[in-house]
Amino acid sequence: MTLFQAFFLGVLQGLGEFLPISSSGHLIVVPWMLGWPMQSLSFDVALHIGTLAAVVYAFFGEWLSIARGTFAGLRAGKPLSTPEGRLLAQLVVASIPGAVLGVLLDDWADTTFRSPALVAVTMAVMGAVLWVADRRARTAVGSPPLVPVVSHRDALLIGCAQALALVPGVSRSGATISMGLLLGYERPEAARFSFLLATPITVGAALKKVPHLFPAAEPHLVLVGIVTSAIVGLLSIRVLLSYVRTRDYRPFVYYRFAFAALIAVMLLVRR
C-alpha cells in the first residue's frame, strides 16, 4: 500500500461512515476497480478508529451530558429516572444486535462478504429502502434536542438495522437513519441518534482488532489513514447534520443507484 492509497482510503472511510453510502462497500469496491491490492480488514478497522475519534469529538457535549445525567440518576438510586440515563440504556440495547451478529459472522466479514457483486446488490437495495424511508419522513420543526428522545422498542429496532450493516454496501448510517425515518422520527433526530449509536459498536470493533493493526500495515500508513478518516469524518458529520435540517436524502439515493450500476458494468466488462 502506498501513502496515497492510505490517504485515499481514509477519505473514503470518512465520507462513507457518516453519509449513508457505505464506507465498507467503498473500501472493497474502489481498490478492486483501481486494481489496488486489497487492504486487510484490520486496516479497515484502523480507519474506523479515525471516524470513532471524529464522532466522539463532534458529540462530546452530548456524551458529557449523558454521563452527567446518568450519574445523577445513579446517585439518586434511579438510573433510568433521567432522560440521559434512559438514552444510555437505549444505546446499550441498540448495540446488542450488532455486537452479537458481529461475533457470529466475523469469519464471513473477512471472506464471503468482501465481494463487489454483493456490494452492488446491497447498495441498490438499501438505496431503495432509504428512498422509501425518506419519502415518509416528517418535516423537522426547530432544532433537534441535544439528547434524542427514542423509545426502548425503537432503539432495539434501530439496533437490528445497524446489525445489517455487517454486510458491506448496506451502510451503518444508512440503515439506522432509514429505520429511524420509518419509525416516524425527523431527519435530524434520526441522524443524531445514528451518530451516537456509532460510538459503542465502533469501540467494540476497534478493541477486538487493535492487537492486529500495526502488523497489518506500516505504522505510518495506518497513522495517515486514521488522521485522514478522522478529519473527513468530522466534516461529513457536520455537513450531513446541517444538510438534513432543510433537505432530504434523495442525492444519496441517486448516488447509491449510480454506484451499484457502475459496479455491475465493471463486473460485465471484466467477465
N, C-alpha and C positions, 0 to 999 in steps of 0.2 A: 504494500500500500504506500502511495506517495503522500507527501504533505498536502497537495491539492485535493487528493481524493478524501483524506481525513477531514479537511475543511468543508468540502462539498457535502459529504455525508452528514456533517454536523449541521449544515444549513437545512438539509432535507429533514433531519430529525426535529430541529427547532420549529420548522413550519408545520410538519405533518403531525406532531404530537398534540398540538392545540387547535389547529384548524382541522375541520372534520374531513380530512383527505387521506388519513392513514400513513403514519411515519413508517411502520413496519413494511407496508406494501411498497413504498418507495425505496426503502433500503434494500429490498430484494430485487425489485424490477429495474431500477436505474442502473446499478452496476452490470446487470445482465444485458441491458440494452447497449451500454457503452463498451462492453467487452472487458470490464474490470474484473480482477479476481474477487470472489465473494468474500466479504469480511465475515469474521466469526460472530456468533450470537453474543459472545462476551463483549466484543467491541460495540455491538448494538446497545448492550446494557450500559456500557460506558457513556454512550451518547445520552441514554436516559438519565444518568446522573446529572448531566448538564441541564436537561429540561426539568429535573426534580429541583435543582437549585433555583431555576427560573420561577417555578410555580410557588416555591416556598417564599422567595423574595417578594413576588407580586402579591401574595396573600398573607404576608407576615402579620399585618394588622388583624386580619380575621382569625388567624391561628392564635395570636396573643389573646384576642377576645374570647375565643373558645376555651383556652386554658384557664383564664381568669374566672369565667363563668362556671366552668366545670368544677374548679377548686372551691368556689363559693358554695356550690351545691353539696360537694363532699363534706365541707366543713360543717354545713347545717345538717348533715346526715341524710340528705335527699339529693342524690346525684343527678336525677332527672328533673329536678324542680326548676332548673333554669333553661332558657332556650339554647344556650351554648352547650350545656350538658346533654340535652336531647339531640342536638346536631352531632356531637361527637359520637353518641351511641348510634345514630343513623349512619354515620360514615363508617363505623366499625362493621355494622350489619351489612352495608352495601359492599364492603371489601371482601366479605367471606366467599361469595361465589367465585370471584376471580382468583382468590388465593387457592381454593380447593381445586378448581379446574386447572390452574397453573401447575400444581404439583402432579396432577393426574396426567396431563398432556405435555409435560416438559420434554420428553423424548421426541414427540411429534413436532414440537415447535422447532427443534433443531434440524429436522429432516423433512418429513412429509409436507409440512405447511409452507416450506420455503419454495413455492412453485409459482412462476409467473402466470400460468393458466388459472390457478386458484385465485390469485390476486385479481385478475381480470374479472372473474365471476363475482367475487365479493365486493369489488369496487362498484360494479354496476348495480348489484342487488341492494347494497346499502345506500347507494345514491338514490334509488327509488324509494327506499324507506325514509330517508331524510327529506325527500321531496314531499311525500305524503304527510309526514310529521310537521313539516314547516307550513304546509297549507292549513293545518289545523291549529297552528299556534295562536295564542291570544296576543293582542297588541299590548306592548308594555306601557304601563302608566306610571310615570315618575321613575326615580332611580330604584334599582333593586336593593333589598335590605342587606345590611352588612353581613348578617347571619341568615342564610337562606332558611325558609320555613318549609320543611319537607316531612311528610308522614313516614312512619316506620315501614308501612307497606310499600309506599312509593320508593323509599330508599332501597328496599330489597329488590324491587323490580329494576331499578336503575343499576343496581349491582349485578344483577343477572345479565343485563345488556352489556355491562362492562366486561363480563367474563367472555362474551362472544368475541371480543377484540383480540383474544389469543390467536385467532385466525387472521393472518395478515390480509390487509385490504379492508377489513371491517371498520377500523378506526375506533380507538377507545373514546375519544371525544365525540366522534360522530354517533356512536351507538348510545352513549349516555345522554347526549343532548337530544337525540331523536326520541328516546324513551321519555325524557322529561317533557318534551313538547307534546307527545301523545297523551301524557298524563294530565295535561292542561296547564303546565307552567309556562310563564312568559319566557321569551328567548333569553333575556339577560339572566333570569333566575336559573334556567336550565344550564346555561354556560357556566355560571358561577359555581353551582353545585358540582358540575362535572370537573372543574379545575381543582376544587377542594378534594374531590374523591381521587384525583390523580396522585396525591401525595402518599397515602399509605400503601397503595399497590406498587408504586414505583420504588418506595423504600424497601419493600419486601423483595422485589425482583433484584434490586441492586445488591442487597446484603447477601442474597443467595449466590450471586455471580462474582462479587468483588474479589475473592481469592484467585480467580482465574483471569482477571482483567489484564494485568501487565504482561504475563507470558503470552497473551494472545496477540499483542502488537507492541511495537516500540513505544516506550513511555511518552516520548514527545508527541507521537501521533495520537495517542489516547488523550493527552492533555489538550491538543488542538481541537479534537472532536468535542471534548467536554465543554471547553470555553465557547466554541462557536455555537453549539446547540443551546447553551445557556443564554447567550446574548440574543440569538434569533428567537428562541422560545419566549423570552420576556417580551420582545417586541410583538410576537404573534398574539400573546395573551392580551396585551393592551389594545392592539388593533381590533381583535375579534370582539372584545367586550364593548368597545366604542361602536363598532360597526353594527352589532345586533340590537342596539338600542333603538335604531330607526330603520333598519333594513332586514331583509330575510336571507335565507341560506341558499337561494337559487344559484348564485355563481359557483358555489361549492358542488352543488348537484351537477351542474353542467360540466364542471371540471372532472368529476368522477366518471361521468359517462364518456367524456373525451379520452381520458387516460385509459379506461377499460378498452375502448375501441383501438387505441394505439397499440396496446399490448396484443390484442387479437390480430392486428395486421402484422406485427412483428413475428408472432408465432407462425402465421401462414407463410410469410416470406422465408423464414428460416427452416421450414419443414422440408 
